[in-house]
Amino acid sequence: MSKKNAPLLMSAAGVIGGFFEKLVAKAKALGALDQLHELMVGDRSEEFISQVVGLTMKMVNTVHDGLCIVVDYSRSLAEMIKAGHYDWVNSDITDKHFPVKGSGKTKLVPEIIHYNKYMSSDAVIQDLDQRGLRPATLAELLAYGEKNPDEQHKYPIVALGSVWRFWLSSRDVACLCSFASERKLDLSYWDGGWHDHYRFLAFRK
């Protein structure tokens, strides 16, 4: 066993040990401790393990599907925006300024990154890359906003993966934010930097 994998295996062993402690305690409370012991060490132990793993994978997939967003590239940008039911949309968020690239439907698991400090756009991109992440595009931000409409009331969410250069060196990116009870799809300056309340939508590479 390599030294690199040792901490991971030790952590996994601790989790598994804790799981079986809870399993034994539950079986004892139900008066089924002998039956559990027979399943774990008897002739049907392999079947028991297979069923536990199978049930675990079903639960993992259910959680995974609940977190996923689906980006439907068969829709136009206008249709993506309409599906989000925003109260206000910046008029510069158009197909011309933010062309959508992709086809079919793509399922993704979003990650919301919060630094809790001032960050430049370049610093965010660099940190995401070091984490094995990439910034969200506008289409992905819209898919996230459609599925999670209340999140932008908690904090503004930025997609640094789609950039519109509208005047000389000035650059804009899309942001989900709110004002009072209204949900807004707005633009913010790439070069303006981001205060500690901003979040960044990202995905695994």
N, C-alpha and C positions, 0 to 999 in steps of 0.2 A: 504493500500500500504506500503510495507516495505521500510526502508531507503535505502536498497541496490539497489532497482529498481527505486527509485525516480530520480536520475540523468539521467538514461537511458531514462525514460519516458519524462522527461523535454527536453532532447536533441531531441527525436523523435518528440515531439510536436513542437519544433522550426523548424525542417526540414519540417514537414507537413505544418505548417503555412506559411513558405517561399514558398513552392510549390504552395499553393492556391493563394498567392499574385501574383505569376507569371502567374498562370492560369487565374485569373480575369483580369490582365493587358492585356494578350494576347487576351482574349475574347472581351475586351473593344476596343482594337485596330482594331479588325475585325468586330466591330459593332454587336457582338453576345452576349452582356452582359445579355440581358433579357432571351435569350434562355438558357444560362448557368445557370442563377438563377432558371429557371423552372426545369432544369434537376437536380439541386442540392437539391431542396426543394419540388418539385412536386411529383406526383404519380409515376414517373419513376426514383426517386432518387436511389432506391435499384439497379435497372438495370444499372444506370449510374455508381454507385460505383463498381459494379461487373465488368463492362467493363473496368474501369480504372485500377482496380487491375489485371485483366486478361492481359491487355496490358503491365502493369508494369512487371508482372512475365515473360512474353515472352521476354521482353528486358533484364531482369536480367539473364535469362537462356542463351540468346545469348551471353552476355558478359562473363558469366561463361564458356560456351563452347569454347569461343575464348581464354580464359586463360588456359584451361585444356591441359594436355599432356596425351598421351596414352602409357602405357608401355605394349608392346606385348611380353609376355613370351613364345610364341610359337617360337620365333626367338632365335637362338643361340647368344652368346656374339659376335662372329665374324660378324654375320649378323647385329646386333645392331650397331656395330662400323662402318660397311660398309655403313649403311643407313645414318650415320652422315656426310659422305664425308669429313673426316678430312684429312688435308695435311700431318700430321705426327702423328704417334701413338707409344707410348712407348711399346717396345716389351715384357715387363713384364706384360702387361694387357692381361691376358689369362684366359681361363676357369679354369685352375688349381689353379691359384692364387686368382681369384675372381669368384667363382662359383655363378651362377645366380639361385635364388630360387623364384619360383612363377609359376603360370599357367594362361592360358587365357590372357585376356586383362584387364588392370586396368586403369581407368580414374582418374587423380589426378590434383589438383590445386596447382601449385608450389608457393613457397614464397622464395624470395631472401633476405637474411638477411645480413646487412652491419653494422659493429660496428664502423668503422672509427677510430680504434685504434688497437694496438697490442693485440692479444688474443691467449691463448693456446688452443689446441684442447679440453682439458677437460673443460675449461671455456666456450667454445662455446656450448658443449654438455649440460652443466648444465643450461646455459641461455636458450637454445632452449626448454629444458624440462620445465622450469618455464613458458614459453610462450605457453605451450601445443603443442609444435612442436617436430618433430624427424628429424634427419639428413637424407639426401637422400642416397640411395644406388647407386652403379655404374650403374645398369640398368636404374634407374630413371634419373640419370645424362645424360645418353646417349639419353634417350627419350626427355629430355629437350633440349639438344644440337641439336638434329635432327630438332625439331620444331623451335628453336630460334638460328639459326646459327650465327647471328651477335653479340649476347650478349657477347661472350667471347672476342671479340675485344675491348670491353669497360672495362672489368675487368676479372680477373681469378675467376672461380666458382668452389667451392670445394664440394665434396660429402664425408662427414665423416662417412656415414653409412656402407661402405664396406672397410674393413681394411685387408691388406696383411702384415703379419709378415715375412719378408724375411731373417733376420739374427739376431739371438739372440733376443734382445729387440727392434730392429729397426722395425718400422711400416710405411707402405706407404698407401696413399689414392689417389683416382683419382681426377684430376683437369682439367677443360677446360680452356685453355689459348691461347695466340697467340704470334706470333713473326712476326713483319712486317705485311704482308697480310695473313700469314699462320695461319690456325686454328689447334691447337694442342690438343691431348688427352694425358696428361702426368701424372706422379706420383709425389707426394710431401710427405715430411716427416711429419708424425703425430706429432712427438715430436719436430719438428723444430719451431713450433709456426707460427702465421699468422700476417703479417703486415696489415696496415690500408686499403690497396687497395683490399684485398681479400673479396669475397662474399661467402655465404654458402647457398646451395640449401637445402630447408627443406619443410616438409609437416605437415599438421595437423594430430595429432594422431587419 
